[in-house]
Amino acid sequence: MTVNGSPVKPATRLAVGDRVEALLGQRRRVVVVERLIAKRVGASIAAECYVDESPPPPERDEFAPLFAVRDRGAGRPTKRDRRRIDRLRGR
């Protein structure tokens, strides 16, 4: 996570106007702080306190192969099956 381009710890205090960049899974999120709040609030109220400048998520290919689709009742995948699934997912 970075704030205004420099790496920070999660407990870093923010100020109005700070630009926060974080990598969540495979998606890069960028937000600019508009307002600070003193206590925990609901997601709808918290969403009013920042401007989301994240790039749009990549489009999903509608013909992408379905990973790890198993027949119903086939049981747990074997170690060999899990390795094949991981290879397909790029892990």
Secondary structure, 3 states (H helix, E strand, C coil): CEECCEECCCCCCCCCCCEEEEEECCEEEEEEECCCCCCCCCHHHHHCCEEECCCCCCCCCCCCCCCCCCCCCCCCCCHHHHHHHHHHHCC
